Amino acid sequence: MIGSREAVIDTHVHVFHRGLKFIDSRRFTPDYDVLYERLIETLDRHGVDKAVLIAISILGADNSYLLESLKRSNGRLRGVVAINPATDIDRLPEYADSGAVGIRLNLTGNLPVPDFKSGQWPDILDFCRQNRWHIEVNDRCDRLPMTVEPLLESGTRVVVDHFGMPNADEGLSGEAFQRLLKLADTQLLWLKLSGAYRTSRSLADAAVPLLLETFGAHRLVWASDWPFTQREDSQTYQMQIDDRDRWLSDPPVRGQVLWDTPSELFHFNV
């Protein structure tokens, strides 16, 4: 609690503007800007105390505006950066000093899974382990084992986006989602309760009790996924809050998922 109200950390938001260079291979091109000021106004309006800036795929490994926003926030924000693993290892200490706490692997669109035993990856993962960083993975559930399991075997913290993106046709009983649940025993894997609209809200509603049972509230975090790229016309921040309140009705669980767990995972408590 902060004062008389609930304390909340939103663990997945984006900032960008059209003055930045979008990569040629991008999956979409926004026709609007999401400036730092707009983010802060959105957080304030919805009673959100802190947030985690996630590198957005359209910018590739350009973290410049993300880092600028982190520095302006005076500790209110943390960041998860995207990197070029062949060239960016020397930048990781600078990113950490700016408030970055992890590396994003956005593999949607069937992008190839890295070989974590080659090139600079062993040193990158060593940096992550030494600094309590995590690797954030965004991909379809059926592809997650190729990425998540080698990372866990290396002893690296892993955060999986958007409920693990289970296949709506297979549901929660699908082999891929069940395999993800079994990885909870590693105690190195966290899941985001976010982006239900990208798969199925009814599936997410059914998944939350199962995730609380298998992972526990200490391995779950909540996120709005704002500004809902490619779904801007159908989603609002209040809709994500409504989802959150439906999923987390028990006050001790809410406090753990909305504040205690993300405070530790994203280094807000240091």
Secondary structure, 3 states (H helix, E strand, C coil): CECCECCCEEEEECCECCCCCCCCCCCCCCCCCECHHHHHHHHHHCCCCEEEEECCHHHCCCCHHHHHHHHHCCCCEEEEECCCCCCCHHHHHHHHHHCEEEEEEECCCCCCCCCCCCCCHHHHHHHHHHHCCEEEEECCHHHHHHHHHHHHHCCCEEEECHHHCCCCCCHHHCHHHHHHHHHHHHCCEEEEECCHHHCCHHHHHHHHHHHHHHCCHHHEEECCCECCCCCCCCCCHHHHHHHHHHHCCCHHHHHHHHHHHHHHHCCCCC
